């Protein structure tokens, strides 16, 4: 059964990519949603295209997305879609965004796809299987990292943390180097062994569900900041680690305010 799910997810990624590519660097206008995040016709059109594919193949599944809510809610299997994760990057012409497709069994993600339609890279994670990567540069597999002091940390933006800013800054002060940008693409880089830690806040289920099978299938871990499994009703804090052995130290760092220890610089 998982093979039919993967085939459907790839078909949905293909139609989304065909929709998104013509809009890239085409001077696209954007609107602001209620949460002040941007959205474009590319987001909406790609989600509708994916919904069409998945609803046709699995009419008894729930299909939900960031832009249009849930169709056929309450079913065991639920597809969760984010047509363009990283719209700010998309509208400014940077290929550091991706289409996210997840399938949940109840509240548990069992399948995830990150598709980057411009670089034509694709990550596929499925429960019980190693993560696969389709792309010219790199191969799937997280890298070992002995300590926070040796770790590369990435974050989408310093503006996403709100009341958690001091906790995140304390983690920043303990790693080797920090960088910004990437949205879901950065999580793909964790699964390629390029980045060691991502700690973010304010994430919705469509932001993280596809990432769970991809990160874990590559040998990493992805939890909340306390090390617990991510759940749709959770607090939106996400901690992805290429080397799961970093979890105890990362949890301690994220539990301490920046005022209680040094805060390192950002690049």
C-alpha positions in Angstrom: 0.0 0.0 0.0 2.8 2.4 0.8 4.0 2.1 -2.8 0.7 3.4 -4.1 0.8 6.3 -1.6 4.4 7.2 -2.8 3.3 7.1 -6.4 0.4 9.4 -5.7 2.6 11.8 -3.7 5.1 12.0 -6.6 2.3 12.6 -9.1 1.0 15.4 -6.9 4.6 16.9 -6.7 4.9 16.7 -10.5 1.7 18.7 -11.1 2.6 21.2 -8.5 6.1 21.7 -10.0 4.5 22.2 -13.5 2.3 24.9 -12.0 5.0 26.7 -10.0 7.9 26.8 -12.5 6.3 29.4 -14.9 5.7 31.8 -12.0 9.3 31.7 -10.7 11.0 35.1 -11.2 8.1 36.3 -13.2 7.3 39.4 -11.2 4.4 37.7 -9.4 2.2 39.8 -7.1 1.4 38.6 -3.6 -1.3 39.0 -1.1 -1.1 39.0 2.7 -3.0 36.4 4.7 -4.6 37.0 8.1 -1.3 36.1 9.8 0.6 38.6 7.6 2.4 35.8 5.6 2.4 36.2 1.8 0.5 34.0 -0.6 0.4 34.1 -4.4 -1.6 32.6 -7.3 1.2 30.0 -7.6 0.5 28.8 -4.0 -3.2 28.5 -4.6 -3.0 27.0 -8.1 -0.4 24.4 -7.0 -2.5 23.3 -4.1 -5.6 22.9 -6.2 -3.7 20.8 -8.7 -2.3 18.5 -5.9 -5.8 18.2 -4.4 -7.2 17.1 -7.7 -4.6 14.3 -8.1 -4.9 13.0 -4.5 -8.7 13.2 -4.3 -9.0 11.3 -7.6 -6.7 8.5 -6.5 -8.0 8.3 -2.9 -11.5 9.6 -2.7 -11.9 8.2 0.8 -8.9 10.1 2.2 -8.9 13.6 3.8 -7.0 16.2 1.8 -6.0 19.3 3.7 -3.7 22.2 2.8 -2.5 25.5 4.0 -4.5 27.5 1.5 -7.9 25.8 1.3 -8.5 23.8 4.5 -9.8 20.2 4.7 -11.8 18.2 2.2 -13.6 15.1 3.5 -12.4 15.6 7.1 -12.2 12.9 9.8 -10.8 10.0 7.7 -8.0 7.7 8.9 -5.6 8.8 6.2 -5.0 12.5 5.8 -2.9 14.3 3.1 -1.4 17.5 4.3 -0.1 20.0 1.7 2.0 23.1 1.6 2.3 24.1 -2.0 5.1 26.6 -1.5 6.8 26.4 1.8 9.0 29.5 1.7 6.8 31.9 -0.2 9.1 34.8 0.8 12.0 33.1 -0.9 9.8 32.3 -3.9 8.6 35.8 -4.5 12.1 37.2 -4.2 13.5 34.7 -6.8 15.5 32.5 -4.4 15.2 28.7 -5.0 15.2 28.0 -1.2 11.6 26.9 -1.0 9.8 23.7 -1.7 6.5 21.9 -2.0 5.6 19.7 1.0 3.3 16.7 0.7 2.6 14.5 3.8 0.4 11.6 4.5 -0.7 11.0 8.1 -2.2 7.8 9.5 -4.2 9.3 12.4 -1.8 11.9 13.8 1.4 10.1 12.7 3.2 11.1 9.5 4.0 8.0 7.4 5.0 9.6 4.2 6.7 12.9 3.3 7.9 14.6 0.1 10.0 17.8 -0.2 10.1 18.8 -3.9 12.2 21.7 -5.1 10.7 22.5 -8.6 13.5 24.8 -9.8 16.6 22.7 -8.9 14.5 19.6 -9.6 15.5 18.0 -6.3 13.2 15.7 -4.4 13.3 14.0 -1.0 11.0 11.1 -0.2 10.6 9.6 3.2 8.3 6.7 4.1 7.9 4.8 7.4 10.1 1.8 7.6 12.2 2.8 4.6 15.4 4.9 4.2 14.9 8.3 2.8 15.6 8.7 -1.0 17.0 11.8 -2.7 16.6 12.6 -6.4 19.1 15.3 -7.4 22.5 15.9 -8.9 24.4 16.9 -5.7 24.4 14.9 -2.5 22.9 11.7 -1.2 20.4 11.0 1.6 21.9 10.4 5.0 22.5 12.5 8.0 26.0 13.0 9.3 27.4 12.3 12.8 28.0 15.3 14.9 29.8 14.8 18.3 28.7 18.0 20.1 26.8 21.3 19.8 30.2 23.0 19.5 30.8 21.2 16.2 27.3 21.7 14.8 25.9 23.8 11.9 22.6 25.4 12.9 20.0 26.8 10.5 16.9 28.8 11.1 14.4 30.3 8.6 14.3 33.7 10.2 15.1 35.3 13.6 11.6 36.8 13.6 9.7 33.5 14.2 10.6 32.9 17.8 8.5 35.5 19.7 8.8 34.7 23.5 11.2 31.9 22.7 13.9 34.2 21.3 16.1 34.0 24.3 15.9 30.2 24.4 16.8 30.0 20.7 19.6 32.5 21.1 21.1 30.4 23.9 21.3 27.4 21.5 22.9 29.7 18.9 25.6 30.6 21.4 26.6 27.0 21.8 27.0 25.9 18.1 29.8 26.2 15.7 28.0 28.4 13.2 24.5 29.7 12.4 22.8 30.7 9.2 19.3 31.9 8.1 17.0 30.9 5.3 15.8 27.8 3.6 12.4 26.9 5.1 11.8 23.3 4.2 14.9 23.2 2.0 17.1 23.5 5.0 15.5 20.3 6.5 16.3 18.6 3.2 19.9 19.6 3.8 19.8 18.0 7.3 18.8 14.8 5.5 21.8 15.2 3.2 24.3 15.7 6.0 24.9 19.4 5.3 23.2 20.9 8.4 23.1 19.5 11.9 20.4 21.4 13.8 17.3 23.3 13.1 15.2 24.7 15.9 12.1 26.7 15.0 8.8 27.9 16.5 5.4 28.8 15.2 5.2 25.8 12.8 1.8 24.4 11.7 1.2 20.7 10.8 1.6 21.5 7.0 5.1 22.9 7.8 6.5 19.9 9.6 4.4 16.7 8.8 6.3 15.9 5.5 9.7 16.5 7.2 9.2 13.8 9.9 9.6 10.7 7.6 12.4 12.4 5.6 14.5 13.3 8.6 14.0 10.0 10.5 14.5 7.9 7.4 17.9 9.6 6.9 19.0 8.7 10.4 18.1 11.9 12.2 15.4 12.9 14.7 12.7 15.5 14.6 10.7 16.3 17.8 9.4 19.3 19.7 11.9 21.2 21.9 11.3 18.8 24.7 12.1 15.7 22.6 8.5 14.6 22.3 6.8 13.4 19.1 5.3 16.2 17.0 1.5 16.3 17.0 -1.0 18.5 15.1 -2.2 20.0 18.4 1.4 20.7 19.6 3.0 24.0 20.4 4.6 24.6 17.0 8.2 24.2 18.3 10.3 21.9 16.1 13.8 20.5 16.7 15.5 18.6 13.9 18.8 16.9 14.5 21.0 15.1 12.0 22.6 13.2 14.9 20.0 12.2 17.5 22.7 12.0 20.2 22.6 15.8 20.3 19.1 15.8 21.7 20.0 16.0 25.5 22.4 18.9 25.0 20.0 20.7 22.6 17.1 20.3 25.1 19.2 21.8 27.9 20.3 24.7 25.7 16.7 25.5 24.6 15.5 25.4 28.2 17.9 28.2 29.3 17.5 31.9 28.5 20.2 33.7 26.6 20.8 36.0 29.6 22.1 33.0 31.6 24.9 32.2 29.2 26.8 33.7 26.2 25.1 34.3 23.0 27.2 33.8 19.9 27.2 35.7 16.6 25.1 35.0 13.5 26.1 34.8 9.9 
